């Protein structure tokens, strides 16, 4: 296991009912520092600018930062990134609590 990440993403396709465990590129963490940066890169690469917010081609990414689940104070944030139906632009929302550490410790 790589430091600060598990090395895998879980991709859930709700339209097909398919769940797939995909290995991540270690370079993404080095360049974009996990969490919001990696989610923004995935949306940039995989969602075309013409994609409607309610389209099955739009991604909804739940991610945790590099320091989530560590003893560092204040590092319990979880990010949700997608193309917003309100603006049709990249949307980034952050919330705290136990979801991020649990998500990360689940692998």
C-alpha positions in Angstrom: 0.0 0.0 0.0 1.3 3.4 -0.9 1.6 6.1 1.7 -1.6 8.2 2.3 -3.7 6.2 -0.3 -4.8 2.7 -1.0 -3.9 2.7 -4.7 -7.4 1.9 -5.9 -10.6 3.7 -6.8 -14.0 2.1 -6.6 -16.1 2.9 -9.7 -19.8 2.4 -9.3 -21.9 2.6 -12.5 -25.5 3.1 -11.3 -27.0 2.9 -14.9 -25.6 -0.6 -15.4 -25.3 -1.8 -11.8 -21.6 -2.4 -12.2 -19.0 -2.0 -9.5 -15.3 -2.1 -10.5 -12.1 -1.8 -8.5 -9.6 0.2 -10.6 -5.9 0.7 -9.8 -4.9 4.3 -9.6 -1.8 5.9 -11.2 0.7 6.9 -8.4 1.6 10.0 -10.5 -1.9 11.4 -9.9 -1.2 11.7 -6.2 2.2 13.3 -6.7 0.9 15.9 -9.2 -2.6 16.6 -7.7 -2.2 15.7 -4.0 -5.3 13.5 -3.8 -8.8 14.6 -2.9 -10.0 17.6 -4.9 -7.0 17.8 -7.2 -7.3 14.2 -8.4 -11.1 14.5 -8.7 -10.8 17.6 -10.8 -8.2 15.8 -13.1 -10.6 12.8 -13.5 -13.5 15.0 -14.4 -11.3 17.0 -16.8 -10.2 13.8 -18.6 -13.4 11.8 -18.6 -16.3 14.3 -18.8 -16.7 16.3 -22.0 -17.6 20.0 -21.8 -21.0 19.3 -23.6 -22.1 16.7 -20.9 -25.3 17.6 -19.2 -25.2 17.6 -15.4 -27.9 14.9 -15.2 -26.3 12.7 -17.9 -25.1 9.2 -17.0 -21.7 10.3 -18.4 -21.3 12.8 -15.6 -19.2 11.7 -12.7 -20.0 12.1 -9.0 -16.7 11.7 -7.1 -16.4 11.2 -3.4 -12.8 11.7 -2.3 -10.7 12.2 0.8 -7.5 14.3 1.2 -4.1 12.9 1.8 -4.1 13.6 5.5 -7.6 12.3 6.3 -7.5 9.5 8.9 -4.2 10.7 10.4 -3.7 12.4 13.7 -3.3 15.8 12.1 -5.9 18.1 13.5 -8.6 19.4 11.2 -7.9 16.9 8.4 -11.2 15.1 8.3 -12.7 16.6 5.2 -14.4 14.7 2.4 -14.9 16.2 -1.0 -17.7 15.7 -3.5 -17.0 16.8 -7.0 -19.1 16.8 -10.2 -20.6 19.0 -12.9 -23.3 21.0 -11.1 -26.8 21.0 -12.5 -27.2 24.6 -11.2 -24.3 26.1 -13.2 -23.2 23.4 -15.6 -19.6 24.0 -14.3 -17.3 22.1 -12.1 -18.7 21.9 -8.6 -16.7 21.2 -5.4 -18.3 20.6 -2.0 -16.6 19.8 1.3 -18.0 18.3 4.4 -16.5 17.0 7.7 -17.2 14.2 10.1 -16.3 10.6 10.1 -17.2 9.7 6.5 -13.7 10.6 5.0 -11.7 8.6 7.5 -14.1 5.6 7.2 -13.9 5.9 3.4 -10.2 5.8 3.5 -9.8 3.0 6.0 -12.3 0.9 4.0 -9.6 0.8 1.2 
